[in-house]
Amino acid sequence: MRKLTQMAVVAAALVATPAFAEMKVAVLNYQMALLESDAAKKYAVDAEKKFGPQLTKLKGLESSAKGIQDRLIKGGDKMQQQERERLELEFKQKARDFQFQSKELNEAKAVADRDMLKQLKPKLDGAVEEVIKKGGYDLVLERGAVIDVKPQYDITRQVIERMNQAR
């Protein structure tokens, strides 16, 4: 709330000054610019190919565990104790395997995401800088800090296009 109040005061001060009328202001959705770039879309496809088999295996493990759980719920009281204990043990093992493999997959995906971000961030920053210089903007705000903006003040698409041209 305090940050919002500070931003409102700064915005009011800017509007009140005669220089603001001459300022060229733009808004940028930095995250969208990154995620909508061709490079990020290509990474998403590559990541799907790379991590798809592991995800499929996880879904199979989850389905198998769910099937065992359903059998225990529906007919557990009618089963012999030895059979029920075997199924409970099998369910617990599958649940542990699922948790372990899920954690491994999430960690591998996070590492890959960080590597992609490390590669794309300089390109994105360069594209942003070029669009700002070309447009002669005096002030660029993050889209998340703005309540509403007219489309002509949003430079996100320009940044995406510039980033896609940069290769």
ABEGO torsion letter per residue (X at the ends): XAAAAAAAAAAAAAAABAAAAABBBBBBBAAAAAAABAAAAAAAAAAAAAAAAAAAAAAAAAAAAAAAAAAAAAAAAABBAAAAAAAAAAAAAAAAAAAAAAAAAAAAAAAAAAAAAAAAAAAAAAAAAAAAAAAGBABBBBAAABABBBAAABAAAAAAAAAAAAX
